[in-house]
Amino acid sequence: MFYVMNEIKKAYILDSILNAKDDQNLAKIAVGNLISFSIEHGITGNLYKKYILYTLMYNENSYTRSIELNQKTEGQSNIILMDYQEYFELYNKEFEFLKETKYFTFKRGEDTYLATMLDDLYNKIEQLNNYLNFVHAIEGFYKEKGLSDMAIYKAFRVADGILKPIKNVLNITFKDLIGLEYQKKLLCENTENFILGKPYNNVLLYGDAGTGKSSSIKALINEYFDKGLRIIEVYKHQMAEISKIINKLKARPYHYIIYMDDLSFEENEIEYKYLKSIIEGGIEPKPENVVIYATSNRRHLIKETTEDNGTIFDDLHRNETQAEKLSLSYRFGLQIFYSSLTPLEFRSMVLKMAEDHNIQMDEDLLIKEANKFQMRNGTLSGRCAEQFIKYLSNKIEK
């Protein structure tokens, strides 16, 4: 059953609006609550109607989840139709004390995902504001986008066992990554196979620092978000929680990358055993909508010492000890190497970044300064090029 109204009436903002009636003090509180909520989430325009749509986006129950999973049966019960009718009437209800919130505007912050989706849904409904179009638009949203935070945000991190949205993902694209054509091709092919339900591999991106490994992951989520890709960022100390996280994800209609950045383990750390079991080796198979992507400066992930080669000390089962340490990286079926840029690639990246930041400087002088900066501060890498452009921008401003 839908039981929409039972859910929406739990919302304190709507409660304050419905209870205000002719009470001026309650009306002021209601307006304040609505405006505060809208500013927090970057919502502009008709705040009341968009708040109603917000409650619909976050209305998780058996009926809405069935639409999200494309399992809705044909026909709708009278109770569900009545709920939709109440929602439609509530959406179009007029409140005199809310008239100042109909055309509310302010400068939005960096978190615009929710506000943008509300704008799109609101515009679809307002183009033909009748009951049938209202129902069609809401159910279309559930089917195309989904429910709650997963419908809105691209990436999440784990906090106290709960997935929290990352509300500001760097807007980097594969066009921004110069000189990585082979790496981008492998990564995109594997990710597209994963999304399409074709055979795919867990992926390890390894190589020198600052060469574009983490940026490639960020470009992935910006490229494939609209196709249902989401990223869950997990830190090394949270390895034991991965199984719980995956269990929450397997029933959702999205495709999830469990992402571990700068992954490596020291000799005495055993968290890698959790990861080995999850990737391959546990009794319960990993769901087909979950894949593991990791970045590391080390190909073999676990620190090796001279003892492993029998140089200083030896143990009776040295080969087994080495195999145990190498087995984690072997469970990543696709390993992509990222090397430092060539001088020509570094030059191209500096020129592109300078153009993107509208830096006006003689090209030869720009490259000369970039080379000097690179020699003082790091390797031939995208990170070094970015740091140089930031340094130069600050210098020009002063």
N, C-alpha and C positions, 0 to 999 in steps of 0.2 A: 504494500500500500504506500501511497505517496505521503500523506499526512504532512503536507507542506506547512499549513498554518500552525500546526503544533510546534514546528521547528522555528518558524520565523518569529513567533511571539516570545521566544526566549531572548531575542535581541534587545538589549537595554535601550538602544537608540530609538528603535521603533516603539518600544514601550513608552518612552518619554514623550514621543510625538502623539501617540494615540491617547495618552492620559492627559495631555495639556488642555485640550478643549478650550474653555474660556478663561482659564487661569493664566494670567500674564506671567507670573513668576515661573510656572512650569513650562510655559511657551519659550521663555528666554533660555531656560536650561536645555530644552529640546533643540533649539537652534544652535546653541553653543556646542552641544554634543555632536550634532551633525556636521558643523563646520570643522570642529577639531578632528573628527574622524576623516573628513575629506582632505584636509591639509596633510594629515599623517600619510595618507595613501596617494596623494597627488591628484585627487579627483576634482574636476571643474565642471561647469555647466549646471544642469539641473541636478542638484545634490540629492534631493529626496528620491527621485526616480532611479538614479544610479545606485543609491544605497539599497533600494529594493532589489535591483539586479544583482548587487553584490551578495545579498543574502541568498539569492537563488544559486549563484555560482558556488557557494559554500554549503549548500543544502545536501549533505550526504545521507542517503537512506537507501533502502533496498531497491526502490523504483528508479531513482536517479542513477544508481550504480549499474542497474541493468541496461540503461540507455548507454552509459559510458562504455560498457563492455559489448554493446551491440547485441544484447540478449533480450531486448524488450519484445514481449509477445504482441501479436496484433490485437487491436481493440483496447479500450481503456474503461476501467470500472467507473461507475457513477461517482464514487468517492474521489477518485483522482480528477475527474472532470470538474467536480465541485471545488476542489482545491485550486485548480487552475483558474476557475472563474473568480474565486476570492482573491487570488493573487493579482489577476488582471484588474479587478476593481480597486484593489489596494494601490496598485501601481499608478492608476489614474485619479486617485483621490486628491482633492484640493484642500489645502490648509492655508488659511489666510496668513497666519503668522510665519509661514515658510516662503512667502512670495519673494523675499530678498535672497533666497538661496537658489532661485531658478536660473540665474545667469551669473553664478559665482565664478570668479576667475582669480588666479594668482600664478606666480612663476613656479612651475613644477620643478621638483628636484631630480635626482638621478634615477630614482625608482619609478619608472613609467610603465612597467609591464601591465600591472593591474589596471591603471587608469586608461591605457590604450585599449585593452580588451573591453572595458566597460563602455568606452566611447563607441567601439564597433557594434557591440550588442545593442546599445541604446539607439544608434542610428538605424539599424535594421528594423527595430520595433517601431520607431517614430515615422519611418517611411510609409507605413500602412498600419496605423495604430488601431487594430481591431483584435478581437479575441483569438481568431484562428492564426493570424500572423504572430501574435504574442506566443502562443503555444509552440508554433513551428520554430520560432527563433530560439526559444529557451531549450527545446529538445535538440535542436541543431547544434547548439553550443555544447551540450553534454556529449553529443555523439562525436563532434569534430575536435573539441578541445579537452573535454573531460570535466573533472570536478576539483574544487578547492585549489590549493597551492600548485599541485601538479599540472593543472591546466594553464597556469599563469607564468610560473617561473622556470628558468632554464636549468638552474643548478641549486644543489642543496648541500648542507653539511650536517654532520651528526652532533647533537648536543643533548647529553643525558638520555641517550637512546631514542631521541625524537629527531625527525628530519626537519631542519629549519631552512627556509629559502634563502639563497644568496641573492639579494635584491639588486646588485649592481655587478653584472658580468662585463668584463672588458670587451668592447665592441671591436674585436680583431677578426680579420678575415684571412683566408688563404692567400689572397692577393697581396697582403701585407708581408707575407713570408717569402723572402727572395732567396733563390738558390736552393730550394728544398723540393724540387719537382718530383724526384723519385720517392722521397719520404711521404710527401703529400698524396701521391698516387696510391701507395700501399695502404696508407691509413684510411683514405676515403673509400677505397674498394672494400676493405674489411668492414668498415662501419656500415656501408650501404648493404652489404650482404647480411649483416646482423639485423638491420632494420627490416629487410625484405624476407627474413626467415630462411635465408640460404646458409650454407656452412660458413662459419666464421671462426676466428681464433681470439684468445686473449692476447693482449699486445703489451710488449715492453719497449718503450722508447728510451734508448740509452746513448750516452756520448758526452762530449765536453759540455761544461757549464755555459749557459747563455746562448745555446745554439738553436733554440726554437722548439724544444720538446714540450714545455708547458704551454707555449703560445699555440702550438698545433692542436692541443686539446681544447683550448678556448675557441679556436677557429671552428673546430668540429661542432661544438654546441650551437654556435651562431649559424652554422651552415644547415644543420639538420634538426633544429628545434621544431620547425613547422611539420616535420615528418614524424614527430613523436619521440625524439631523442631527449633524454634528461641525464644529467650528470650528478652523481652523489660523491662528494669529496670525503674521503676517509683518511684519518691520520694513523700513523703506525701504532700509537698506543690504543687505538680503537679496534684493532684486529679482531679481538674476541667478540665484538658486537656485529661483525659483518653478517654472520648467519641470521641474526635477528632482523637485520635490515633487509636482507634478501627475502626473508619470509614475508615481510610486509609488502614487498614489491611484486611478488610473483602473480598476484591476482589483479594487478593494474594493467590497463591497456597501453602502456608506454614501453619504450625500450630504454634500459638504464645502463649507463657506464659507471661502474664502481671505480673511482679514480683515486690513485695514490701518487702524490707528487714527491719527487726526490726520495724515492724509496731505497733504503739500504739498511743492513743489520750488522751490528758488531758481533763478535764471536760469542759473547755470553748472552745474547738476546734470543729468546725463543718464540717471539711473536710470529715469526715467519712460518711456524708449524701450523698456525691457524689458517694462514693464507694458502699454504700447500693443500690443506684438506678441502678448502672451499673451491679452489680452482679445479682440482682433480684428485679424487681419492676418497671423498666422503661417501657414506652410504646413500644419502639423499642427493640426487643429481642437481646441479645448479640449473635454475629455470632458464628457459630459452630467451627470456626477455632481459637477461642480466649478463653483462660481460665485464671482465676486469681489464683496465688499462692502467699502466704504471709508468712513471718516468724515473730515471736514475742515472747517476754519473757512472755507476758500475754495471757492467753487463751481468755479472754473476751475483749481484745484490748482497751476498753475505761476505763479510771481510775474510780474506784468506791470509794466512801467515806462512812464514818459512817452515813452520812445523808441518803444514799440510803437504809439503814437498819432501819431507824427511831430511831437510837440510841440517837442522840443529837437533831436534828430537824426533823420535819415531814412535809409532804405536803399532800394535800387532795388526790392526785393521785400518791402516792409513787410507787405503783405496776406498773403503766404505765411508770413512769420515769425509773424504773429498766428494764422493758421490752424493752424500747427504746435503752438503753445502751447495752443490751445483744443481740439485734436483729442482729447487724453486724456480730458477730462471728457465730451466728446460720446460716447465709447465706453461710458459708463454709461447704459444705456437707461432706467433709472429713477433720477431725481434727486429726493430728498425734502428739503424745507427745514424746518429746525428754528429757530423764532424764540424770543425771550425770552418768559417767562410774562407774562400780564396780572396786574395786582394781585390780582384775584379768584382766579386760578389759583395764584399764589404763596401766598396766604392758605390756600387749601384744602390745598396740599401741606404747609405748616408744621403745620396742625392734624392732618393724617393722620400725619405723622412723629412729632409729639409724642405722639399716641395710641399709636403702635407702640412708642415708647420709654418708655411709661408715665410721662410727665411730667405731673404734676398742677399746673395753673396756671390762673388766671382767663383766659378766652379773649381778652378785650380787652387784658389786660396782655401776654399771649403775643404777640399780633399786633403790638402797639406795640414790643416788644423786637425782634421779627423785622424790622420795618421799619427800626428804628434800625441794626440789624446790617447789613441790606442796603445802606443808604445809605453805610455806612462801608467795606464790604468787597466789594461787587460788584453785579452786575445782578440782575434778577428772573429767577432760574434755579433749577432743581432742585438744582444743585450748591451754590448759595448757601444754599438752605433746609436742605440736609443739613449744611453747615458750621455753620449757626446752631444746629441741634439738638445737634450734638456740643459746641459751645461752651456751650450752656445746660446740657447734662447734666453736663459737668465742673464748671460753676459751682455747680450744685445739690449735687453730691457734696461739694464743699469747704465 
